[in-house]
Amino acid sequence: MFFLSFATNAQQQSAKINSEFYQNPIFAGDYPDPSIIRDGEEYYIVHSSFNYYPGLLIWSSKDLLNWKPVTHALKKSVGSVWAPDLVKYNNTFYIYFPANETNYVVWADAINGPWSEPIDLKIGNIDPGHFVDENGNRYLYFSNGNYVPLSKDGLSVAGDGKHVYDGWKIPKDWSIECFCMEGPKIVKHGEYYYLTVAEGGTAGPATSHMVISARSKSPLGPWENSPYNPIIRTNESSEKWWSKGHATLIDDSNGKWWMVFHGYEKDFYNMGRQTLLQPLEWTSDGWYKTPESIKTQEPIKKPAGQSIKNNFSLSDSFLSAELKPQWQFFDEYNENRFKLTENGIVIKGKGNNIGDSSPLLCTPSNHSYTAQVEVTIEGSATAGLILFYDSKLYTGIAADKENVLAILRSWQFSTQKGINKRHLFLRLEKKEQLVNMFYSSDGKEWVKIENSAEVSSFNHNVLSGFMSLRLGLSAVGEGQVTFKNFVYKPEK
């Protein structure tokens, strides 16, 4: 069983288990578009997984703060997977998600699977939100304010869509990216259904994204917008958390209500959208809002629940029988391409450069860290320890059978020639946005190469794509690379 603590160094004082308070984020690093459910006293959450496979990693928790990975629900590549919706209905679990200009569903009888192959619902639009009316009829809302009926089993669309919601009008003088209504989620509380959406654009200005609420006595509308809108919004670029939005409501096992949502961290935009948690309160006239005393960046009184001791790290010897859940390949998951052995993970080379090599990646959760790995090169393969944004932009250090190579903004060249070593150690040292690169012949004496990188611009506002700067391993060309003793060490 693996447990994962996402607290950064600066957060550890206030995020200690059994402490009275916690500090956002609850998932540090790129964990956007959270969709959460409660099943008894257990919580489950899933996020957008984009082009990383296996995708749709489900996590579980008993206190909303400490999470352990359960399983990946998606192994077949269907494109870039955006804002999913995790559902439990009639003792079956479902995840609805958009990808490749359509929408899919996967389902399972148990949260840990096995999960079905993705089923194409053959309908466009994005950000499906599942709900059920009082008669057991099932529907999906989409980001355009339409809903469509579903079949009783939830595995196909059963009719045409109907438009019922136009969102909340954003004041003209606010600085936003776009109106861009997204992420509809519906819950029932008392006599009302509550529709929660995001507006303002998920990136762009710090003040763009926001959480909007509306209610109706029918899940099919008409919808009345909340007088407390926007429920959550970044008001100034001086705040720690930017573009806060895309929320899901959840009641805990003690009857208290919370909101999970995402936001970019000021000065660390390239970490992607991180998962945040805040309490909600209900007003006497039946609306929800955030307590005035709550600030996203300040310590918040923790929810009640059974705390879980965390003992998980991104470090990996690659000696286990299965690939650990933090690892994902970019663009494809091919079980025939890698093998876990007693000497580490063997990955066959692919492509002519890192961008088309489908590197194996994980999500760093710290501003500063050191990562290193031991590599053995066979044939004409090139081994890399990299920071990867997408197939066009990446940086890091690599080695072939003769040379050590630097990669700067996808420009790769020999920086130490004639090393003539097939067995080497590679290291990246990231200090906030500065990356230094090292190699070693024995894992003890390290040589810094002359090349360093600055990576603050590796982010969506510059490059689009909604990606983040991920850390990983690449095997390029003819041959194969054995990776062993991957060590990730957070730095202050």
C-alpha positions in Angstrom: 0.0 0.0 0.0 1.4 3.4 -1.0 0.6 6.7 0.7 1.4 10.1 -0.8 2.0 13.3 1.1 1.9 16.4 -1.1 3.1 18.9 1.5 6.0 21.0 0.3 8.8 21.9 2.7 7.1 25.3 3.6 3.9 23.5 4.3 5.0 20.7 6.5 4.8 22.6 9.7 1.0 23.2 9.3 0.2 20.0 7.4 1.4 17.6 10.0 -0.8 14.6 10.7 -2.9 15.2 13.9 -2.3 18.9 13.6 -5.3 21.2 14.1 -4.8 22.9 10.8 -3.8 22.1 7.2 -2.2 24.2 4.5 -3.2 24.2 0.8 -2.6 22.5 -1.6 -3.9 19.0 -0.7 -2.3 17.8 -4.0 0.9 19.7 -4.8 1.9 19.6 -8.5 -0.2 19.1 -11.6 -3.6 17.7 -10.4 -6.2 19.8 -12.2 -10.0 19.5 -12.5 -10.7 17.5 -9.4 -13.8 15.4 -9.2 -14.6 13.9 -5.8 -17.2 11.6 -4.2 -17.8 10.2 -0.8 -18.6 6.5 -0.3 -19.5 6.0 3.3 -16.4 7.3 5.2 -14.1 6.9 2.2 -13.4 9.7 -0.3 -12.3 9.1 -3.9 -10.9 11.7 -6.3 -9.8 11.8 -9.9 -8.2 14.5 -12.1 -7.6 15.3 -15.7 -4.8 13.1 -17.0 -4.3 14.7 -20.4 -1.7 12.8 -22.6 -0.2 10.8 -19.7 -0.9 7.0 -19.7 -2.1 5.0 -17.9 -4.6 7.7 -17.1 -7.3 8.6 -14.7 -5.5 7.8 -11.5 -8.0 7.4 -8.6 -7.0 8.3 -5.1 -8.6 7.5 -1.8 -8.7 9.2 1.6 -10.4 9.1 5.0 -9.8 12.7 5.9 -9.7 14.7 2.6 -6.1 15.6 3.3 -4.0 12.5 3.0 -4.4 10.5 -0.1 -3.2 7.1 -1.4 -3.4 5.9 -5.0 -5.9 3.2 -5.9 -5.6 2.4 -9.6 -5.5 3.9 -13.0 -8.9 3.5 -14.7 -7.7 4.1 -18.3 -4.9 2.3 -20.1 -6.1 2.6 -23.7 -5.0 5.8 -25.4 -7.9 7.9 -26.6 -6.1 11.3 -26.8 -5.9 14.1 -24.3 -8.2 13.4 -21.3 -9.8 16.5 -19.8 -12.0 17.2 -16.8 -13.5 13.9 -15.7 -16.5 13.2 -13.5 -16.3 10.4 -11.0 -19.7 8.9 -10.1 -21.1 6.0 -8.0 -24.6 5.0 -8.9 -26.4 1.7 -8.0 -23.2 0.2 -6.6 -21.3 0.8 -9.8 -18.5 3.3 -10.3 -18.3 5.4 -13.5 -15.9 8.0 -14.9 -17.2 10.3 -17.7 -14.6 12.3 -19.5 -14.0 14.2 -22.8 -11.1 13.3 -25.2 -10.5 13.4 -28.9 -13.6 15.7 -29.6 -16.0 13.2 -28.1 -16.9 11.9 -24.6 -16.3 8.5 -23.1 -17.2 6.5 -20.0 -15.4 3.8 -18.1 -17.1 1.7 -15.4 -16.2 -0.8 -12.7 -18.1 -2.8 -10.0 -15.4 -1.9 -7.5 -13.2 1.2 -7.2 -10.0 -0.7 -7.6 -11.3 -2.3 -10.8 -11.0 -3.9 -13.1 -12.2 -0.9 -15.1 -13.9 -1.3 -18.5 -12.5 -0.3 -21.8 -13.5 3.3 -22.7 -17.0 3.5 -24.3 -17.5 6.3 -26.9 -20.7 8.2 -26.1 -20.6 9.7 -29.5 -21.3 13.2 -28.3 -19.1 16.4 -28.4 -18.6 19.2 -26.0 -16.5 19.0 -22.8 -16.6 18.6 -19.0 -19.5 16.1 -18.5 -21.3 16.3 -15.2 -23.5 13.3 -14.3 -26.7 13.6 -12.2 -29.8 11.6 -11.5 -33.3 13.0 -11.0 -35.8 11.8 -8.3 -37.2 9.2 -10.7 -33.9 7.6 -11.4 -33.4 9.2 -14.8 -29.7 9.8 -15.7 -28.3 12.9 -17.4 -25.0 14.6 -18.4 -24.5 18.3 -18.2 -21.9 19.9 -20.4 -19.9 23.1 -20.3 -22.2 24.8 -22.8 -25.1 24.7 -20.4 -26.8 21.8 -22.1 -27.9 18.5 -20.7 -28.5 15.2 -22.5 -30.4 12.1 -21.2 -28.5 8.9 -20.7 -29.6 5.2 -20.9 -30.5 3.5 -17.7 -27.1 1.8 -17.6 -25.3 5.1 -18.2 -23.3 3.8 -21.1 -25.0 5.6 -24.0 -26.7 8.9 -24.8 -30.5 8.4 -25.1 -31.7 11.6 -26.7 -31.0 15.1 -27.8 -29.6 17.9 -25.7 -31.5 20.8 -24.2 -30.0 24.2 -23.3 -31.0 25.3 -19.8 -28.2 27.5 -18.3 -26.3 30.5 -19.6 -24.0 31.1 -16.6 -23.4 34.2 -14.5 -22.6 37.5 -16.2 -19.1 38.6 -15.4 -18.6 42.3 -14.9 -17.1 43.9 -18.0 -14.3 45.6 -16.1 -12.9 42.4 -14.6 -9.7 41.0 -16.1 -10.5 37.5 -17.4 -9.3 35.2 -20.1 -12.7 34.5 -21.6 -16.3 33.7 -20.4 -15.5 30.0 -20.9 -18.1 28.2 -18.7 -16.7 24.8 -17.6 -17.0 21.9 -15.3 -20.7 21.6 -14.4 -21.3 19.6 -11.2 -24.7 19.0 -9.5 -25.5 18.1 -5.9 -28.7 18.2 -4.0 -29.0 19.8 -0.5 -32.3 20.2 1.2 -35.0 21.1 -1.3 -32.6 22.5 -4.0 -30.3 21.2 -6.6 -27.1 23.2 -6.8 -25.2 23.6 -10.1 -21.5 24.6 -9.7 -19.5 25.8 -12.7 -16.3 27.5 -13.5 -16.1 30.7 -15.5 -13.5 33.2 -16.7 -11.0 30.9 -18.3 -8.7 28.4 -16.7 -5.5 30.4 -17.3 -4.6 33.9 -18.6 -4.7 36.7 -16.0 -4.5 35.6 -12.3 -8.0 36.9 -11.8 -9.6 34.9 -14.6 -11.0 31.6 -13.2 -13.8 31.6 -10.6 -16.4 29.4 -9.0 -20.1 30.1 -9.8 -23.2 28.7 -8.2 -26.8 28.4 -9.2 -29.8 26.5 -7.7 -33.1 25.1 -8.8 -35.8 22.8 -7.4 -35.4 20.6 -10.5 -32.1 19.3 -11.8 -33.3 20.3 -15.2 -33.7 24.0 -14.3 -34.6 26.8 -14.6 -31.5 28.0 -12.6 -31.2 31.0 -10.3 -27.7 32.4 -9.9 -26.4 32.8 -6.3 -26.2 36.3 -4.8 -22.8 35.2 -3.4 -21.2 34.7 -6.9 -18.4 34.3 -7.5 -18.1 31.9 -4.6 -14.3 31.8 -5.0 -12.1 34.0 -7.1 -8.5 35.3 -7.1 -9.0 39.1 -6.7 -5.4 40.3 -7.0 -2.2 38.9 -8.7 -0.4 39.4 -5.4 -2.3 36.4 -3.9 -0.5 33.1 -3.7 -3.1 31.1 -5.6 -4.1 32.2 -9.1 -7.0 31.3 -11.4 -9.0 29.4 -8.7 -11.9 27.5 -10.0 -13.4 24.2 -11.3 -14.9 23.1 -8.0 -16.7 20.1 -6.8 -18.8 20.1 -3.6 -18.5 17.3 -1.0 -20.1 16.7 2.4 -17.9 14.9 4.9 -19.0 12.0 7.1 -19.8 14.5 9.9 -22.1 16.6 7.8 -19.8 19.5 7.1 -19.4 20.7 3.5 -16.2 21.4 1.5 -15.1 22.4 -1.9 -12.2 21.0 -3.9 -10.9 23.1 -6.7 -7.7 23.9 -8.5 -5.4 26.9 -8.9 -2.0 27.9 -10.2 0.7 28.9 -7.7 2.1 32.4 -8.1 5.7 32.2 -9.4 5.3 28.4 -10.0 2.9 28.4 -13.0 4.9 25.5 -14.6 3.8 23.2 -11.7 0.3 23.2 -13.3 -3.0 23.5 -11.5 -2.8 22.2 -8.0 -5.7 20.8 -5.9 -7.0 23.0 -3.1 -9.6 22.5 -0.4 -11.8 25.0 1.5 -14.8 24.6 3.8 -18.3 25.9 2.8 -21.2 27.2 4.9 -24.9 27.3 4.2 -26.8 30.5 4.7 -30.3 30.7 6.3 -31.9 31.3 2.9 -30.4 28.2 1.4 -27.2 29.3 -0.5 -23.7 28.1 0.1 -20.6 30.4 0.3 -17.1 30.4 1.8 -16.8 31.7 5.4 -15.4 35.2 5.4 -12.6 34.2 7.7 -11.2 31.6 5.3 -8.2 32.5 3.0 -7.0 29.9 0.5 -3.3 30.5 1.3 -3.6 30.6 5.1 -3.9 27.6 7.5 -7.4 26.2 7.7 -8.9 24.1 10.4 -8.7 20.5 9.2 -11.7 18.3 8.6 -12.4 15.5 11.1 -11.4 12.0 9.9 -9.0 9.2 10.4 -5.6 10.5 9.5 -3.3 8.2 7.4 0.4 8.1 7.9 2.2 8.9 4.7 5.3 7.0 3.7 5.3 7.4 -0.1 8.0 9.0 -2.1 8.6 9.5 -5.8 11.9 7.7 -5.4 11.8 4.3 -7.0 14.3 1.4 -7.2 12.3 -0.1 -10.1 12.6 -3.5 -8.4 8.9 -4.0 -7.7 6.8 -6.4 -9.8 4.6 -3.6 -11.2 5.1 -0.1 -12.3 4.3 2.2 -9.4 1.3 4.5 -9.8 3.3 7.8 -10.0 4.7 6.8 -13.4 3.0 7.6 -16.7 4.2 7.4 -20.3 3.5 10.4 -22.5 1.0 9.7 -25.3 0.9 5.9 -25.1 1.0 3.0 -22.7 2.6 0.0 -24.3 3.2 -2.9 -22.0 5.5 -4.5 -24.5 7.9 -1.6 -24.5 9.1 -1.9 -20.8 10.0 -4.7 -18.4 10.6 -4.6 -14.7 13.6 -6.8 -13.8 15.8 -7.5 -10.8 18.2 -4.9 -12.3 15.7 -2.1 -12.8 13.2 -1.1 -15.5 14.2 -1.8 -19.1 12.7 0.6 -21.6 13.1 0.0 -25.4 14.3 3.0 -27.3 11.8 4.9 -29.4 11.9 7.7 -31.9 14.7 10.0 -33.0 14.4 12.5 -30.2 12.9 12.9 -26.7 9.8 14.5 -28.1 8.7 11.4 -29.9 10.1 8.8 -27.5 7.0 8.6 -25.1 9.1 9.3 -22.0 8.2 7.9 -18.6 7.1 10.8 -16.3 6.1 11.6 -12.8 4.7 14.8 -11.1 7.1 16.6 -8.9 5.4 18.2 -5.8 8.2 20.6 -4.7 9.6 23.9 -5.9 13.1 22.7 -5.6 14.5 19.2 -5.6 17.3 16.9 -6.8 16.6 13.9 -9.0 19.1 11.3 -10.1 19.1 7.9 -11.8 21.5 5.1 -12.7 21.4 4.1 -16.4 22.8 1.3 -18.5 22.8 1.8 -22.2 22.5 -1.0 -24.8 22.8 -0.6 -28.5 22.5 2.8 -30.0 20.0 4.1 -27.5 20.3 7.4 -25.7 19.2 7.7 -22.0 17.8 10.9 -20.6 16.8 12.4 -17.2 14.5 15.2 -18.3 12.1 17.9 -17.4 9.3 17.6 -20.0 6.5 19.9 -21.0 5.4 18.4 -24.2 6.7 16.7 -27.4 8.1 20.1 -28.6 9.7 21.5 -25.4 11.8 19.7 -22.8 15.2 20.1 -21.1 17.7 17.9 -19.2 20.7 15.7 -19.5 21.3 12.6 -21.6 24.0 10.1 -22.5 24.7 7.8 -25.3 27.5 5.1 -25.5 30.1 7.8 -26.1 29.0 11.3 -25.0 27.1 13.2 -22.3 24.5 15.5 -23.9 22.7 18.7 -22.8 19.1 19.4 -23.8 18.2 23.1 -23.7 14.6 23.9 -24.9 14.7 20.7 -27.1 18.1 21.6 -28.6 20.3 18.6 -27.9 24.1 18.5 -28.3 27.2 16.8 -26.9 28.6 18.7 -24.0 31.1 16.2 -22.7 32.5 14.1 -25.6 34.4 10.8 -25.5 33.1 9.6 -22.2 32.7 6.1 -23.7 30.6 4.8 -20.8 27.5 2.7 -21.1 26.9 2.8 -17.4 26.4 6.2 -15.9 24.6 8.2 -13.3 22.6 11.3 -14.3 21.4 14.1 -12.0 19.2 17.2 -12.2 19.3 19.8 -9.5 16.3 22.2 -9.6 16.5 25.3 -7.5 13.1 27.0 -8.0 13.3 27.8 -11.8 17.0 27.2 -12.3 18.1 23.7 -13.4 21.7 22.5 -13.1 22.9 19.2 -14.6 25.4 16.6 -13.5 26.8 13.1 -14.4 28.9 10.6 -12.6 30.8 7.4 -13.4 30.3 5.9 -10.0 27.4 7.7 -8.3 29.8 9.3 -5.8 31.9 11.9 -7.7 29.6 14.2 -9.7 30.7 16.4 -12.6 28.6 19.5 -13.4 28.3 20.2 -17.1 28.6 23.8 -18.2 24.9 24.0 -19.3 22.0 25.0 -17.1 18.4 25.8 -17.9 15.8 28.4 -16.7 12.3 26.8 -16.9 9.8 29.3 -15.7 8.4 29.8 -19.2 7.5 26.1 -19.6 3.8 26.7 -18.8 0.4 27.0 -20.4 0.2 30.8 -20.5 3.3 30.7 -22.8 2.9 27.4 -24.6 -0.8 26.4 -24.4 -1.7 22.8 -24.0 -2.6 22.8 -20.3 0.5 20.8 -19.5 3.0 21.1 -16.6 6.8 20.6 -16.2 7.1 16.9 -15.4 10.2 14.9 -14.4 11.1 11.7 -16.1 13.2 9.2 -18.0 13.6 8.9 -21.8 15.0 6.1 -24.0 15.6 7.2 -27.6 16.8 5.4 -30.7 17.8 1.8 -31.4 18.5 -0.3 -28.4 17.3 -0.1 -24.8 18.1 1.6 -21.5 17.9 0.1 -18.0 17.0 2.7 -15.3 17.7 1.9 -11.7 17.7 3.7 -8.3 15.7 6.8 -9.2 16.1 9.1 -6.2 13.9 12.2 -5.7 14.9 14.5 -2.9 13.0 17.6 -2.0 15.1 20.7 -1.2 14.4 23.7 1.0 
